[in-house]
Amino acid sequence: MAFELHEESIDALLDYHAEKGPALNWPHVFTLPAWLQSWWGAFGQGFNPCLYSVWEDRELIGLAPLMGKEGTACLIGSADVCDYLDFIIQPGREEAFFQAVLPVLQEKGFKKLVLKAQRPDSAFFTALSRSSGFTIPAGFLFMREDESFELPLPGTWEDYLAFLSKKQRHEVRRKLRRLERETTNYRYYLLEENSAVQEFIPSFFELLQDHPEKAEFLTPQMERYFRTLIENLAREGLACFGLLEIDGTNAAAVLYFDYREHIYLYNSGFNSAYRPLSAGLLSKVLLIQRAIEQDRQVYDFLKGREVYKSRLGGTGIPVYRVELKL
């Protein structure tokens, strides 16, 4: 096998996505060029880009969106705002990809490869499970760093309710009845068009800033990142808002990404005046209902062990950190 690695730019990933998209597996929204560009523009200072395209006999088998610092290579992104990180590889070529990449990283002087936010089905673990000739460097270790929750969506809303425990089914129905009973008028709708999403961004920030912990999180740098991220992905039809409006007021909203039949619940905020009506929780419940109506396959609550995720039917998925000494 004749492998070649070519150095690439982040901008080049856009061309690969447009030209080679169907041939490569861009496993989740966090691997898309628009996401990587948004993160790099906000947080990339201090890192050196180390992006490679991997070719075997002139066939592109994968992309390694890496960055380096002080002898360590890692995937572009950070686990606090990128729930999963991964390589972009042609399905079935994971072993060959890593056989090509690891020696080159050694030649470039890297002493360690650190892979954060790795799902069990990430490219590295897939290569490991299929390994016949993939040799793991000495000093390999991995540890569980977090947990995400995801919900396979059934065909109907009633099927979803039946899936919940009796207690949680009762709670969901009770909260929805209360919302109907104690408000003059409410509606839940999705903002999916680019212009509508862009226009709602300032209102979403207002909902986030209504709560001290999220206001503290939303530093000027983080706000710029969020704005750029939403704008970039909205242009591709991937960033959306689910908005719960009560009596003409924004009561709660969720920012989510709609990619490959998966709904990624990325962030949310609510008006504290509507806390007694469970507006924040219901904005997520009603998004599940809309996702079922749109025939989406998976509702991903993403990382974090908030109790509502399991109560709403999410199943825990371990998320790992992998370290390889090169």
C-alpha positions in Angstrom: 0.0 0.0 0.0 1.3 3.4 -1.0 0.2 6.1 1.4 0.6 9.8 0.9 -0.3 12.6 3.3 -0.8 16.1 2.1 -0.9 19.2 4.3 -4.2 21.0 4.1 -5.9 24.2 5.3 -9.1 24.5 7.2 -10.6 26.2 4.1 -9.7 23.2 2.0 -12.0 21.1 4.1 -14.9 22.9 2.6 -13.9 21.8 -0.9 -13.4 18.2 0.3 -16.8 18.3 1.9 -18.4 19.6 -1.3 -16.5 17.2 -3.7 -15.9 14.1 -1.6 -18.7 14.4 1.0 -20.6 11.2 0.1 -17.4 9.1 -0.1 -16.2 10.1 3.4 -17.9 9.7 6.7 -18.5 13.0 8.4 -19.9 11.2 11.5 -21.6 14.1 13.3 -22.1 17.8 13.1 -19.0 18.6 15.1 -16.7 17.3 12.3 -18.1 19.6 9.6 -15.9 22.2 8.1 -18.2 25.1 9.1 -18.0 23.9 12.7 -14.2 23.5 12.7 -13.8 27.0 11.1 -16.0 28.5 13.7 -14.1 26.9 16.6 -10.7 27.7 15.1 -11.5 31.4 14.6 -12.6 31.7 18.3 -10.1 29.4 20.1 -7.4 28.4 17.8 -4.8 31.0 19.0 -1.7 29.2 20.4 -2.2 26.1 18.3 -0.5 25.2 15.0 -2.9 23.7 12.4 -1.8 20.2 11.4 -4.4 19.1 8.9 -3.7 16.2 6.5 -5.5 14.5 3.7 -4.6 10.8 3.5 -4.3 9.1 0.1 -3.8 5.5 -0.8 -2.8 4.9 -4.5 -4.3 8.4 -5.3 -7.6 7.6 -3.6 -8.6 9.9 -0.7 -9.3 7.7 2.3 -9.6 10.3 5.0 -8.9 13.7 6.6 -7.1 14.3 9.9 -8.2 17.8 11.2 -5.4 18.0 13.8 -3.7 20.8 15.6 -0.5 20.8 17.6 1.1 22.4 20.6 4.2 21.6 22.6 4.7 18.2 21.1 1.1 17.1 21.4 -1.3 16.6 18.5 -5.1 16.7 19.0 -8.2 17.1 17.0 -9.4 20.6 16.3 -12.0 21.5 18.9 -12.4 21.5 22.6 -14.5 19.1 24.7 -16.4 22.0 26.4 -18.1 23.2 23.3 -17.6 20.2 20.9 -19.4 17.3 22.4 -17.8 14.7 20.1 -14.5 14.9 18.1 -13.4 12.6 15.3 -11.6 12.0 12.0 -13.3 12.0 8.6 -12.6 8.7 7.0 -14.0 6.5 4.2 -16.1 3.8 5.8 -14.1 0.6 6.3 -10.7 2.3 5.8 -10.1 3.2 9.5 -7.1 0.8 10.0 -5.3 2.0 6.9 -5.9 5.6 7.8 -4.2 5.3 11.2 -1.4 3.1 9.8 -0.7 6.1 7.5 -1.2 8.9 10.0 0.6 7.8 13.1 4.1 7.4 11.6 3.9 10.8 10.0 3.0 12.4 13.3 6.1 10.8 14.8 8.2 12.1 11.9 6.8 15.6 12.5 8.2 15.5 16.1 5.0 14.9 18.0 5.4 12.8 21.2 1.7 12.3 21.9 -1.7 12.1 20.2 -4.6 13.1 22.5 -8.1 12.4 21.3 -10.8 14.0 23.5 -14.6 13.5 23.3 -14.4 10.1 21.7 -17.7 8.2 21.3 -17.5 4.4 21.4 -18.2 4.4 17.6 -15.4 6.9 16.9 -13.0 6.2 14.1 -10.2 5.2 16.5 -12.3 2.7 18.4 -13.7 1.3 15.1 -10.1 0.7 13.8 -9.2 -0.9 17.1 -12.2 -3.3 17.0 -11.5 -4.3 13.4 -7.7 -4.4 13.9 -5.8 -7.1 12.0 -2.7 -5.0 11.2 -3.2 -1.8 13.1 -0.4 -1.7 15.7 -1.1 0.5 18.7 1.9 2.4 20.0 3.2 1.5 23.4 1.7 3.7 26.1 -1.9 3.6 24.8 -4.5 4.5 27.4 -8.1 5.7 27.4 -10.3 6.9 30.2 -14.0 7.8 30.5 -14.2 11.6 30.6 -17.9 12.3 30.3 -21.3 10.8 29.3 -23.8 11.8 26.7 -27.4 10.7 26.3 -29.3 9.9 23.2 -32.9 8.7 22.4 -33.8 6.6 19.4 -37.0 8.2 18.2 -40.1 6.0 17.6 -42.6 6.5 14.9 -45.2 8.4 16.8 -45.6 10.6 19.8 -47.8 8.1 21.5 -45.1 5.5 21.1 -42.6 7.8 22.7 -44.9 8.4 25.7 -45.4 4.6 26.0 -41.6 4.2 26.1 -41.3 6.4 29.1 -41.7 5.1 32.6 -45.2 5.4 34.0 -44.1 8.2 36.4 -42.3 10.2 33.6 -45.2 9.7 31.2 -47.5 11.1 33.8 -45.2 14.1 34.5 -44.9 15.0 30.8 -48.6 14.9 30.3 -49.2 16.8 33.5 -46.9 19.6 32.5 -48.4 19.9 29.0 -51.9 20.1 30.4 -50.8 22.7 32.9 -49.3 24.8 30.1 -52.5 24.6 28.2 -54.6 25.3 31.3 -52.6 28.2 32.8 -51.8 30.3 29.7 -54.1 32.3 27.5 -52.2 31.3 24.4 -49.0 29.4 23.7 -47.3 28.0 20.7 -44.2 26.0 20.0 -42.6 26.4 16.6 -39.3 25.8 14.8 -37.1 28.4 13.3 -35.3 26.6 10.4 -34.8 29.1 7.7 -31.5 30.9 7.6 -32.9 34.4 7.9 -35.2 33.5 10.8 -32.4 31.8 12.7 -30.0 34.8 12.2 -32.7 37.2 13.4 -33.4 35.2 16.6 -29.8 35.1 17.8 -29.9 38.2 20.0 -33.2 37.0 21.6 -31.6 33.6 22.3 -28.6 35.4 24.1 -31.1 37.3 26.2 -32.7 34.0 27.4 -29.2 32.6 28.2 -28.3 35.7 30.2 -31.4 35.4 32.3 -29.6 32.8 34.4 -26.4 33.5 36.3 -24.5 30.3 35.4 -25.2 30.7 31.7 -24.5 34.4 31.8 -21.1 33.7 33.3 -20.4 31.1 30.6 -21.4 33.5 27.9 -18.2 35.6 27.9 -17.6 38.0 25.0 -15.3 35.4 23.4 -17.9 32.6 23.8 -20.7 34.9 22.5 -18.7 35.6 19.4 -18.1 31.9 18.9 -21.8 31.1 19.4 -22.8 33.8 16.9 -20.3 32.7 14.3 -21.2 29.0 14.8 -24.9 29.6 14.4 -24.5 31.9 11.4 -22.2 29.5 9.6 -24.4 26.4 10.2 -27.6 28.2 9.6 -26.4 29.1 6.1 -26.1 25.3 5.5 -29.6 24.7 6.9 -28.3 22.9 10.0 -28.7 25.3 12.9 -32.2 25.8 14.1 -34.2 27.1 17.1 -37.2 25.6 18.8 -39.2 28.4 20.4 -41.8 28.2 23.1 -43.8 31.4 23.1 -46.4 32.2 25.8 -48.8 35.0 25.4 -46.6 36.7 22.9 -43.4 36.4 25.0 -40.3 34.2 24.4 -40.6 31.8 27.3 -37.9 29.3 26.3 -35.8 28.3 23.3 -33.5 25.5 22.4 -30.6 25.7 19.9 -30.2 22.5 18.0 -28.5 21.1 14.9 -30.4 18.9 12.4 -27.9 16.7 10.7 -28.3 13.3 9.0 -31.6 12.5 10.7 -30.1 13.4 14.1 -31.3 16.2 16.3 -28.4 17.6 18.4 -29.7 19.5 21.4 -26.8 22.0 21.9 -28.0 24.7 24.3 -31.1 26.2 25.8 -32.4 29.1 27.7 -35.7 30.2 29.3 -37.4 33.2 30.8 -37.2 32.8 34.6 -40.7 34.3 34.9 -42.0 31.0 33.3 -40.1 28.6 35.5 -43.3 27.6 37.3 -44.7 26.4 34.0 -41.5 24.3 33.4 -40.9 26.2 30.2 -37.3 25.1 29.9 -38.1 21.4 30.1 -41.1 21.7 27.9 -39.1 23.4 25.2 -37.1 20.2 25.0 -40.1 17.9 25.2 -41.9 19.7 22.4 -38.8 19.5 20.3 -38.9 15.7 20.7 -42.5 15.8 19.5 -41.5 17.9 16.4 -38.6 15.6 15.7 -40.8 12.6 15.7 -43.3 14.4 13.3 -40.3 15.1 11.0 -39.3 11.4 11.0 -35.9 12.1 12.6 -34.1 9.0 13.9 -32.2 10.1 17.0 -32.6 12.9 19.5 -29.1 13.5 21.0 -29.2 15.3 24.4 -25.3 15.5 24.1 -22.9 15.5 27.0 -23.8 16.2 30.6 -25.5 14.1 33.3 -28.5 16.4 33.9 -31.2 14.2 35.3 -33.9 15.3 32.8 -32.1 13.5 30.0 -32.6 10.0 31.4 -36.1 10.9 32.6 -37.0 11.9 29.0 -35.8 8.5 27.7 -32.1 9.2 27.0 -29.7 6.3 27.2 -26.2 7.0 28.5 -23.3 6.8 26.1 -19.7 6.9 27.5 -17.4 9.5 26.1 -13.7 8.8 26.3 -10.3 10.5 26.2 -7.6 8.6 24.4 -3.9 9.1 24.7 -1.2 7.6 22.5 2.5 7.9 23.0 4.1 8.2 19.5 
